[in-house]
Every structure is written in C-alpha cells, then in structure tokens.
C-alpha cells in the first residue's frame, strides 16, 4: 500500500467536495471514498471512529485496490486536518517532501454560517439559529447533543483560517501548499483546474464538468433515519457504516440517496448586523491570512451579506 501523497485538508464549506469530485474524475488521481476518513487527526478520536477509520489497517484499506495502485497520485480529503494539531505533522513525518497539500479558503463570515448548517446535518449542533449558536460558542458553551468533538462547534476556531494556515506553514514548505479561494473556484473553475493540475504535475485533460457538489441548500427528510445513519446503536454501527460507504461507491445508490434522503431548503443567511460583527471579529485573522498567502482579501470585508 502506498500512503496518499495529496491532501485536500480544508477549509470545510469552501468547495472541497466539488474539488474532490473533480479530482476523482482524473484518470491519474485516485481519491478515497469516503472523501474524509480523518485518520491522521488523532485529536478528533470520535470523528475517526464514527467514520470507521480509527486504525491504520482500516485506513490502508482505502488505497489497497488496483485502481489506487495504478494512479500517479492518491488523495485524502479530510477537512479536520486543517485544524488538527496532530494531522499535518504526522503526515509530514511519514510522507515527507512528497506530500502536497491543497487548502480551499473562504471568507470566514460566510464559512462559519455554512459550517454551522453542516454541523446541524451531522447532528453535532442542536441550535438552528446561527447567531444564537455563535454567541454560545463565544461564551464557551456546547450544544446539548451527542457531539463528536467540541472543536466541531468552536466557530471562532473554524473561521480563523489565518491561524490554521500559519500552523500549516510552520510544518510544510510553502512550495508544497496550493491555495484556492472559494470565489475563484466559483467564478473561474477552468483556470482553477489548470492551476491545480499544474501544482500536481498532471495534465489538465480530461476536463471535469465543474458541477457544484454539497451546496448548503439541503436538509434531511426523516430525522429518525438520519439519526440512525449518523449515530447508529453500537450493534448496528458496523452494518450502517458499510452501507454508507457502499452508497458512496455506487452511482445508483448515490442517486437513490439524493432523491429519497434529502430535500431542498434555503441557503443560510444572517442579518447585515451579524455579518458586520463577524467581519470585525475575524478582521485581524483575515489580515494575517492575506500576508501569508500574499493576496488581497479586502473583498472579504465588503459587508454585502452574499
């Protein structure tokens, strides 16, 4: 088994699911299914356990097949790695200079709102109102739910991309990190694809369809079935996990799940006042991020509540 050498490590809700799908369509790049095994983030133990990859043997199994062996690159898309204190140092220690890291970035005033919706879907968050959940987070409170890890609802930490990138660059040389801004992914996907494949020394063809995946516009139809899928009883945990993973590999099961499991709901929004408060809260961190990636991020303080 060859250890993955490409790591799409976040940020969550910044286009990583779309990027992973586009990358998985390239014949020279093998992307694991599920996209986010989380194995290297040992400081997120319950996340690893629930996803089914809390041992090296289970993780190695993701890359044990002939398709993975034939690929030029093998990839892991776990977004917890960006915030983990342990993941990137462990990857760097084992994979060395061959490891390449891809980081998707998004305006934190948008990211944390979308991430809050994601944690509701993953049953880590029981407060439907973002502003209430944000204030609770500021005060160090936690939701009253079966929370896999308190860091998953630390919205301040999730939004501090400057701090996360600074920690990453303390371990990994800048030449082995590729940054992609969410707005560029949305508005210029062809150029983003050319830049990404160039970073990985891959041909830009075939070109993906650039379809958007995992937009924040859905919710589950059945709370009971959704809870069974995400927090199954101990006796059912193994079979449910295997069924969930099988659905990721089967286009037919994917289609059935999409039509029967999910329903559309409006994109999460906050008031102009809340947007301004978030911009102010993250202003220093955004300035740090701009310096680290040598980019003008002033558009992230436009107060237009996109």
C-alpha positions as YAML, in Angstrom:
chain: A
units: angstrom
residues:
- id: 1
  name: UNK
  ca: [0.00, 0.00, 0.00]
- id: 2
  name: UNK
  ca: [1.22, 3.46, -0.94]
- id: 3
  name: UNK
  ca: [0.46, 6.22, 1.55]
- id: 4
  name: UNK
  ca: [-1.51, 9.09, -0.03]
- id: 5
  name: UNK
  ca: [0.63, 11.96, -1.21]
- id: 6
  name: UNK
  ca: [-2.13, 14.53, -1.90]
- id: 7
  name: UNK
  ca: [-4.13, 16.01, 0.98]
- id: 8
  name: UNK
  ca: [-7.11, 18.30, 0.41]
- id: 9
  name: UNK
  ca: [-7.24, 19.46, 4.01]
- id: 10
  name: UNK
  ca: [-9.93, 22.15, 4.03]
- id: 11
  name: UNK
  ca: [-11.35, 24.52, 4.77]
- id: 12
  name: UNK
  ca: [-14.78, 22.92, 5.18]
- id: 13
  name: UNK
  ca: [-17.61, 24.54, 3.19]
- id: 14
  name: UNK
  ca: [-15.07, 26.17, 0.87]
- id: 15
  name: UNK
  ca: [-15.63, 23.94, -2.16]
- id: 16
  name: UNK
  ca: [-13.68, 20.87, -1.06]
- id: 17
  name: UNK
  ca: [-16.41, 18.39, -2.04]
- id: 18
  name: UNK
  ca: [-16.55, 19.83, -5.55]
- id: 19
  name: UNK
  ca: [-12.76, 19.80, -5.80]
- id: 20
  name: UNK
  ca: [-12.63, 16.20, -4.58]
- id: 21
  name: UNK
  ca: [-15.17, 15.11, -7.17]
- id: 22
  name: UNK
  ca: [-13.34, 16.88, -9.98]
- id: 23
  name: UNK
  ca: [-10.06, 15.35, -8.88]
- id: 24
  name: UNK
  ca: [-11.52, 11.87, -8.57]
- id: 25
  name: UNK
  ca: [-12.58, 12.04, -12.23]
- id: 26
  name: UNK
  ca: [-8.95, 12.42, -13.34]
- id: 27
  name: UNK
  ca: [-7.56, 9.06, -14.55]
- id: 28
  name: UNK
  ca: [-4.17, 9.63, -12.89]
- id: 29
  name: UNK
  ca: [-5.53, 10.58, -9.46]
- id: 30
  name: UNK
  ca: [-7.24, 8.23, -7.04]
- id: 31
  name: UNK
  ca: [-9.43, 9.86, -4.40]
- id: 32
  name: UNK
  ca: [-10.50, 7.74, -1.47]
- id: 33
  name: UNK
  ca: [-14.15, 7.02, -0.73]
- id: 34
  name: UNK
  ca: [-15.33, 8.32, 1.63]
- id: 35
  name: UNK
  ca: [-13.67, 11.64, 0.93]
- id: 36
  name: UNK
  ca: [-12.95, 12.36, 4.61]
- id: 37
  name: UNK
  ca: [-11.64, 9.35, 6.53]
- id: 38
  name: UNK
  ca: [-9.99, 11.63, 9.11]
- id: 39
  name: UNK
  ca: [-7.38, 9.03, 10.03]
- id: 40
  name: UNK
  ca: [-4.43, 11.37, 10.64]
- id: 41
  name: UNK
  ca: [-6.41, 13.63, 13.00]
- id: 42
  name: UNK
  ca: [-5.83, 11.58, 16.14]
- id: 43
  name: UNK
  ca: [-7.04, 14.54, 18.21]
- id: 44
  name: UNK
  ca: [-10.53, 14.01, 16.74]
- id: 45
  name: UNK
  ca: [-10.89, 10.41, 18.00]
- id: 46
  name: UNK
  ca: [-14.68, 10.05, 17.84]
- id: 47
  name: UNK
  ca: [-14.78, 11.51, 14.33]
- id: 48
  name: UNK
  ca: [-12.33, 8.83, 13.20]
- id: 49
  name: UNK
  ca: [-14.27, 6.14, 15.00]
- id: 50
  name: UNK
  ca: [-17.67, 7.11, 13.58]
- id: 51
  name: UNK
  ca: [-16.26, 7.32, 10.07]
- id: 52
  name: UNK
  ca: [-14.70, 3.90, 10.53]
- id: 53
  name: UNK
  ca: [-11.01, 4.71, 10.07]
- id: 54
  name: UNK
  ca: [-9.56, 4.75, 13.56]
- id: 55
  name: UNK
  ca: [-6.86, 2.14, 12.80]
- id: 56
  name: UNK
  ca: [-4.06, 2.11, 10.26]
- id: 57
  name: UNK
  ca: [-5.29, -1.16, 8.79]
- id: 58
  name: UNK
  ca: [-8.70, 0.33, 8.01]
- id: 59
  name: UNK
  ca: [-7.13, 3.44, 6.50]
- id: 60
  name: UNK
  ca: [-4.71, 1.43, 4.38]
- id: 61
  name: UNK
  ca: [-7.67, -0.50, 3.04]
- id: 62
  name: UNK
  ca: [-8.89, 2.65, 1.30]
- id: 63
  name: UNK
  ca: [-5.86, 2.52, -1.00]
- id: 64
  name: UNK
  ca: [-5.39, -1.24, -1.33]
- id: 65
  name: UNK
  ca: [-7.16, -1.78, -4.65]
- id: 66
  name: UNK
  ca: [-5.71, -1.91, -8.17]
- id: 67
  name: UNK
  ca: [-7.15, 1.47, -9.16]
- id: 68
  name: UNK
  ca: [-5.26, 3.16, -6.35]
- id: 69
  name: UNK
  ca: [-2.09, 1.24, -7.21]
- id: 70
  name: UNK
  ca: [-2.23, 2.38, -10.86]
- id: 71
  name: UNK
  ca: [-2.75, 6.06, -10.06]
- id: 72
  name: UNK
  ca: [0.02, 8.65, -10.18]
- id: 73
  name: UNK
  ca: [-1.37, 10.26, -7.03]
- id: 74
  name: UNK
  ca: [-3.57, 9.07, -4.19]
- id: 75
  name: UNK
  ca: [-5.61, 11.66, -2.26]
- id: 76
  name: UNK
  ca: [-7.30, 12.13, 1.11]
- id: 77
  name: UNK
  ca: [-9.82, 14.97, 1.57]
- id: 78
  name: UNK
  ca: [-10.26, 15.25, 5.34]
- id: 79
  name: UNK
  ca: [-11.01, 18.84, 6.32]
- id: 80
  name: UNK
  ca: [-10.34, 18.21, 10.02]
- id: 81
  name: UNK
  ca: [-6.62, 18.10, 9.13]
- id: 82
  name: UNK
  ca: [-6.52, 21.88, 8.71]
- id: 83
  name: UNK
  ca: [-7.46, 22.40, 12.36]
- id: 84
  name: UNK
  ca: [-5.89, 19.31, 13.89]
- id: 85
  name: UNK
  ca: [-2.76, 19.79, 15.95]
- id: 86
  name: UNK
  ca: [-1.57, 16.28, 15.02]
- id: 87
  name: UNK
  ca: [-2.58, 15.51, 11.43]
- id: 88
  name: UNK
  ca: [-0.17, 17.56, 9.30]
- id: 89
  name: UNK
  ca: [2.90, 16.84, 11.48]
- id: 90
  name: UNK
  ca: [2.09, 13.11, 11.31]
- id: 91
  name: UNK
  ca: [1.67, 13.22, 7.53]
- id: 92
  name: UNK
  ca: [4.87, 15.22, 7.10]
- id: 93
  name: UNK
  ca: [6.80, 12.77, 9.29]
- id: 94
  name: UNK
  ca: [5.70, 9.74, 7.28]
- id: 95
  name: UNK
  ca: [5.25, 11.03, 3.73]
- id: 96
  name: UNK
  ca: [7.99, 13.65, 3.79]
- id: 97
  name: UNK
  ca: [8.56, 16.03, 0.90]
- id: 98
  name: UNK
  ca: [6.30, 14.00, -1.40]
- id: 99
  name: UNK
  ca: [3.21, 15.23, 0.47]
- id: 100
  name: UNK
  ca: [1.30, 18.04, -1.22]
- id: 101
  name: UNK
  ca: [-1.44, 19.99, 0.49]
- id: 102
  name: UNK
  ca: [-4.41, 21.76, -1.07]
- id: 103
  name: UNK
  ca: [-6.23, 24.37, 1.01]
- id: 104
  name: UNK
  ca: [-9.53, 25.89, -0.08]
- id: 105
  name: UNK
  ca: [-10.23, 29.27, 1.53]
- id: 106
  name: UNK
  ca: [-13.46, 31.17, 2.06]
- id: 107
  name: UNK
  ca: [-14.50, 34.44, 3.63]
- id: 108
  name: UNK
  ca: [-14.89, 33.41, 7.30]
- id: 109
  name: UNK
  ca: [-18.06, 35.48, 7.69]
- id: 110
  name: UNK
  ca: [-19.63, 33.13, 5.13]
- id: 111
  name: UNK
  ca: [-17.76, 30.00, 6.09]
- id: 112
  name: UNK
  ca: [-18.88, 29.82, 9.71]
- id: 113
  name: UNK
  ca: [-22.55, 30.29, 8.80]
- id: 114
  name: UNK
  ca: [-22.39, 27.49, 6.26]
- id: 115
  name: UNK
  ca: [-20.34, 25.32, 8.64]
- id: 116
  name: UNK
  ca: [-23.00, 25.77, 11.33]
- id: 117
  name: UNK
  ca: [-25.56, 24.33, 8.89]
- id: 118
  name: UNK
  ca: [-23.22, 21.41, 8.22]
- id: 119
  name: UNK
  ca: [-22.92, 20.61, 11.92]
- id: 120
  name: UNK
  ca: [-26.69, 20.56, 12.18]
- id: 121
  name: UNK
  ca: [-26.79, 17.98, 9.39]
- id: 122
  name: UNK
  ca: [-24.10, 15.94, 11.14]
- id: 123
  name: UNK
  ca: [-26.03, 16.08, 14.44]
- id: 124
  name: UNK
  ca: [-23.28, 17.93, 16.27]
- id: 125
  name: UNK
  ca: [-25.38, 21.09, 16.58]
- id: 126
  name: UNK
  ca: [-28.91, 21.40, 18.01]
- id: 127
  name: UNK
  ca: [-29.34, 25.17, 17.75]
- id: 128
  name: UNK
  ca: [-30.93, 26.10, 14.38]
- id: 129
  name: UNK
  ca: [-30.23, 29.83, 14.72]
- id: 130
  name: UNK
  ca: [-26.66, 30.72, 13.80]
- id: 131
  name: UNK
  ca: [-26.50, 33.91, 15.84]
- id: 132
  name: UNK
  ca: [-27.56, 32.06, 18.99]
- id: 133
  name: UNK
  ca: [-25.05, 29.28, 18.34]
- id: 134
  name: UNK
  ca: [-22.31, 31.85, 17.68]
- id: 135
  name: UNK
  ca: [-22.95, 33.65, 20.96]
- id: 136
  name: UNK
  ca: [-22.95, 30.33, 22.80]
- id: 137
  name: UNK
  ca: [-19.62, 29.49, 21.19]
- id: 138
  name: UNK
  ca: [-18.14, 32.84, 22.21]
- id: 139
  name: UNK
  ca: [-19.07, 32.03, 25.80]
- id: 140
  name: UNK
  ca: [-17.55, 28.56, 25.68]
- id: 141
  name: UNK
  ca: [-20.89, 26.74, 25.72]
- id: 142
  name: UNK
  ca: [-21.72, 23.48, 23.96]
- id: 143
  name: UNK
  ca: [-24.91, 22.13, 22.37]
- id: 144
  name: UNK
  ca: [-26.97, 19.55, 24.19]
- id: 145
  name: UNK
  ca: [-26.48, 16.79, 21.67]
- id: 146
  name: UNK
  ca: [-24.26, 13.77, 21.02]
- id: 147
  name: UNK
  ca: [-21.35, 15.95, 19.96]
- id: 148
  name: UNK
  ca: [-18.48, 14.05, 18.36]
- id: 149
  name: UNK
  ca: [-15.91, 16.69, 19.32]
- id: 150
  name: UNK
  ca: [-16.20, 20.17, 20.91]
- id: 151
  name: UNK
  ca: [-13.89, 21.60, 18.24]
- id: 152
  name: UNK
  ca: [-16.62, 20.99, 15.65]
- id: 153
  name: UNK
  ca: [-18.76, 23.74, 17.17]
- id: 154
  name: UNK
  ca: [-15.92, 26.12, 18.00]
- id: 155
  name: UNK
  ca: [-16.96, 28.52, 15.26]
- id: 156
  name: UNK
  ca: [-14.28, 31.04, 16.17]
- id: 157
  name: UNK
  ca: [-11.56, 28.44, 15.59]
- id: 158
  name: UNK
  ca: [-13.12, 27.25, 12.34]
- id: 159
  name: UNK
  ca: [-13.21, 30.78, 10.97]
- id: 160
  name: UNK
  ca: [-9.61, 31.60, 11.87]
- id: 161
  name: UNK
  ca: [-8.06, 30.44, 8.63]
- id: 162
  name: UNK
  ca: [-5.04, 32.68, 9.10]
- id: 163
  name: UNK
  ca: [-4.11, 30.88, 12.31]
- id: 164
  name: UNK
  ca: [-4.71, 27.49, 10.69]
- id: 165
  name: UNK
  ca: [-2.59, 28.32, 7.63]
- id: 166
  name: UNK
  ca: [0.16, 29.75, 9.82]
- id: 167
  name: UNK
  ca: [0.30, 26.47, 11.73]
- id: 168
  name: UNK
  ca: [0.40, 24.53, 8.45]
- id: 169
  name: UNK
  ca: [3.26, 26.60, 7.04]
- id: 170
  name: UNK
  ca: [5.25, 26.10, 10.23]
- id: 171
  name: UNK
  ca: [5.42, 22.41, 9.27]
- id: 172
  name: UNK
  ca: [5.21, 22.32, 5.46]
- id: 173
  name: UNK
  ca: [7.25, 24.30, 2.94]
- id: 174
  name: UNK
  ca: [5.14, 26.86, 1.05]
- id: 175
  name: UNK
  ca: [6.07, 25.28, -2.28]
- id: 176
  name: UNK
  ca: [4.12, 22.16, -1.33]
- id: 177
  name: UNK
  ca: [0.90, 24.01, -0.50]
- id: 178
  name: UNK
  ca: [-1.67, 25.18, -3.05]
- id: 179
  name: UNK
  ca: [-4.35, 27.68, -2.06]
- id: 180
  name: UNK
  ca: [-7.71, 28.08, -3.79]
- id: 181
  name: UNK
  ca: [-10.16, 30.85, -2.91]
- id: 182
  name: UNK
  ca: [-13.84, 29.94, -2.94]
- id: 183
  name: UNK
  ca: [-14.86, 32.87, -5.12]
- id: 184
  name: UNK
  ca: [-12.25, 31.90, -7.73]
- id: 185
  name: UNK
  ca: [-13.45, 28.30, -7.68]
- id: 186
  name: UNK
  ca: [-17.00, 29.55, -8.25]
- id: 187
  name: UNK
  ca: [-16.21, 32.16, -10.90]
- id: 188
  name: UNK
  ca: [-13.15, 30.75, -12.71]
- id: 189
  name: UNK
  ca: [-13.29, 26.94, -12.42]
- id: 190
  name: UNK
  ca: [-11.39, 26.29, -15.65]
- id: 191
  name: UNK
  ca: [-8.42, 28.39, -14.53]
- id: 192
  name: UNK
  ca: [-8.53, 26.88, -11.05]
- id: 193
  name: UNK
  ca: [-8.44, 23.41, -12.60]
- id: 194
  name: UNK
  ca: [-5.43, 24.29, -14.76]
- id: 195
  name: UNK
  ca: [-3.58, 25.72, -11.76]
- id: 196
  name: UNK
  ca: [-4.43, 22.72, -9.60]
- id: 197
  name: UNK
  ca: [-3.35, 20.11, -12.14]
- id: 198
  name: UNK
  ca: [-0.18, 22.11, -12.72]
- id: 199
  name: UNK
  ca: [0.56, 22.01, -9.00]
- id: 200
  name: UNK
  ca: [0.13, 18.22, -9.07]
- id: 201
  name: UNK
  ca: [2.15, 17.83, -12.29]
- id: 202
  name: UNK
  ca: [-0.84, 16.30, -14.03]
- id: 203
  name: UNK
  ca: [-2.29, 17.00, -17.48]
- id: 204
  name: UNK
  ca: [-5.31, 19.32, -17.36]
- id: 205
  name: UNK
  ca: [-7.26, 16.94, -19.59]
- id: 206
  name: UNK
  ca: [-9.73, 15.41, -19.30]
- id: 207
  name: UNK
  ca: [-11.57, 18.44, -18.01]
- id: 208
  name: UNK
  ca: [-14.25, 17.83, -15.38]
- id: 209
  name: UNK
  ca: [-17.83, 19.07, -15.77]
- id: 210
  name: UNK
  ca: [-17.26, 21.60, -12.95]
- id: 211
  name: UNK
  ca: [-20.55, 20.63, -11.33]
- id: 212
  name: UNK
  ca: [-21.05, 22.04, -7.83]
- id: 213
  name: UNK
  ca: [-21.37, 19.43, -5.06]
- id: 214
  name: UNK
  ca: [-22.57, 19.65, -1.44]
- id: 215
  name: UNK
  ca: [-24.09, 23.12, -1.56]
- id: 216
  name: UNK
  ca: [-25.60, 24.35, 1.73]
- id: 217
  name: UNK
  ca: [-29.14, 24.09, 0.39]
- id: 218
  name: UNK
  ca: [-30.37, 20.75, 1.70]
- id: 219
  name: UNK
  ca: [-31.64, 19.05, 4.80]
- id: 220
  name: UNK
  ca: [-32.73, 15.51, 5.63]
- id: 221
  name: UNK
  ca: [-36.31, 14.33, 5.12]
- id: 222
  name: UNK
  ca: [-36.52, 11.94, 8.08]
- id: 223
  name: UNK
  ca: [-34.88, 12.89, 11.40]
- id: 224
  name: UNK
  ca: [-35.18, 9.30, 12.67]
- id: 225
  name: UNK
  ca: [-33.48, 7.73, 9.63]
- id: 226
  name: UNK
  ca: [-30.85, 10.47, 9.58]
- id: 227
  name: UNK
  ca: [-30.02, 9.79, 13.23]
- id: 228
  name: UNK
  ca: [-29.80, 6.06, 12.51]
- id: 229
  name: UNK
  ca: [-27.35, 6.76, 9.70]
- id: 230
  name: UNK
  ca: [-25.15, 9.18, 11.66]
- id: 231
  name: UNK
  ca: [-25.46, 7.90, 15.26]
- id: 232
  name: UNK
  ca: [-26.44, 4.23, 14.97]
- id: 233
  name: UNK
  ca: [-26.68, 2.00, 18.06]
- id: 234
  name: UNK
  ca: [-23.49, 0.08, 18.79]
- id: 235
  name: UNK
  ca: [-24.85, -3.20, 17.40]
- id: 236
  name: UNK
  ca: [-25.76, -1.55, 14.09]
- id: 237
  name: UNK
  ca: [-22.74, 0.74, 13.75]
- id: 238
  name: UNK
  ca: [-20.71, -1.64, 11.55]
- id: 239
  name: UNK
  ca: [-23.50, -2.55, 9.07]
- id: 240
  name: UNK
  ca: [-24.70, 1.06, 8.82]
- id: 241
  name: UNK
  ca: [-21.16, 2.28, 8.18]
- id: 242
  name: UNK
  ca: [-20.61, -0.34, 5.46]
- id: 243
  name: UNK
  ca: [-23.90, 0.58, 3.79]
- id: 244
  name: UNK
  ca: [-22.99, 4.26, 3.93]
- id: 245
  name: UNK
  ca: [-19.62, 3.60, 2.33]
- id: 246
  name: UNK
  ca: [-21.19, 1.38, -0.33]
- id: 247
  name: UNK
  ca: [-23.55, 4.21, -1.24]
- id: 248
  name: UNK
  ca: [-20.55, 6.43, -1.93]
- id: 249
  name: UNK
  ca: [-19.06, 3.94, -4.37]
- id: 250
  name: UNK
  ca: [-22.29, 3.17, -6.25]
- id: 251
  name: UNK
  ca: [-23.69, 5.81, -8.64]
- id: 252
  name: UNK
  ca: [-27.10, 4.13, -8.42]
- id: 253
  name: UNK
  ca: [-27.18, 4.21, -4.62]
- id: 254
  name: UNK
  ca: [-25.91, 7.79, -4.69]
- id: 255
  name: UNK
  ca: [-28.84, 8.77, -6.86]
- id: 256
  name: UNK
  ca: [-31.35, 6.96, -4.67]
- id: 257
  name: UNK
  ca: [-29.94, 8.59, -1.54]
- id: 258
  name: UNK
  ca: [-30.02, 12.04, -3.12]
- id: 259
  name: UNK
  ca: [-33.66, 11.76, -4.17]
- id: 260
  name: UNK
  ca: [-35.05, 9.98, -1.11]
- id: 261
  name: UNK
  ca: [-32.86, 11.25, 1.73]
- id: 262
  name: UNK
  ca: [-32.56, 14.98, 1.11]
- id: 263
  name: UNK
  ca: [-34.87, 17.90, 0.47]
- id: 264
  name: UNK
  ca: [-34.03, 21.45, -0.51]
- id: 265
  name: UNK
  ca: [-34.01, 24.32, 1.95]
- id: 266
  name: UNK
  ca: [-32.93, 27.97, 1.62]
- id: 267
  name: UNK
  ca: [-29.26, 28.84, 1.85]
- id: 268
  name: UNK
  ca: [-28.39, 30.02, 5.39]
- id: 269
  name: UNK
  ca: [-28.27, 33.79, 5.80]
- id: 270
  name: UNK
  ca: [-27.50, 36.24, 8.59]
- id: 271
  name: UNK
  ca: [-28.53, 39.84, 9.14]
- id: 272
  name: UNK
  ca: [-26.30, 42.70, 7.91]
- id: 273
  name: UNK
  ca: [-25.55, 43.45, 11.56]
- id: 274
  name: UNK
  ca: [-24.41, 39.89, 12.22]
- id: 275
  name: UNK
  ca: [-22.35, 39.91, 9.04]
- id: 276
  name: UNK
  ca: [-20.61, 43.11, 10.16]
- id: 277
  name: UNK
  ca: [-19.94, 41.61, 13.60]
- id: 278
  name: UNK
  ca: [-18.36, 38.53, 12.02]
- id: 279
  name: UNK
  ca: [-16.19, 40.66, 9.74]
- id: 280
  name: UNK
  ca: [-14.96, 42.65, 12.72]
- id: 281
  name: UNK
  ca: [-14.30, 39.51, 14.75]
- id: 282
  name: UNK
  ca: [-12.18, 37.92, 12.02]
- id: 283
  name: UNK
  ca: [-10.52, 41.08, 10.65]
- id: 284
  name: UNK
  ca: [-7.10, 40.54, 12.22]
- id: 285
  name: UNK
  ca: [-7.04, 36.89, 11.20]
- id: 286
  name: UNK
  ca: [-8.03, 37.74, 7.62]
- id: 287
  name: UNK
  ca: [-5.18, 40.26, 7.52]
- id: 288
  name: UNK
  ca: [-2.79, 37.56, 8.72]
- id: 289
  name: UNK
  ca: [-4.05, 35.15, 6.06]
- id: 290
  name: UNK
  ca: [-3.62, 37.77, 3.35]
- id: 291
  name: UNK
  ca: [0.01, 38.24, 4.35]
- id: 292
  name: UNK
  ca: [0.67, 34.50, 4.47]
- id: 293
  name: UNK
  ca: [-0.73, 33.76, 1.01]
- id: 294
  name: UNK
  ca: [0.29, 37.16, -0.42]
- id: 295
  name: UNK
  ca: [-3.23, 38.02, -1.56]
- id: 296
  name: UNK
  ca: [-5.60, 40.96, -1.31]
- id: 297
  name: UNK
  ca: [-8.54, 39.75, 0.79]
- id: 298
  name: UNK
  ca: [-10.21, 43.14, 1.20]
- id: 299
  name: UNK
  ca: [-13.28, 41.87, -0.67]
- id: 300
  name: UNK
  ca: [-14.00, 39.69, 2.35]
- id: 301
  name: UNK
  ca: [-14.98, 42.82, 4.25]
- id: 302
  name: UNK
  ca: [-17.47, 44.19, 1.73]
- id: 303
  name: UNK
  ca: [-20.47, 43.87, 4.08]
- id: 304
  name: UNK
  ca: [-22.76, 42.77, 1.27]
- id: 305
  name: UNK
  ca: [-24.01, 39.58, 3.02]
- id: 306
  name: UNK
  ca: [-23.59, 37.43, -0.07]
...
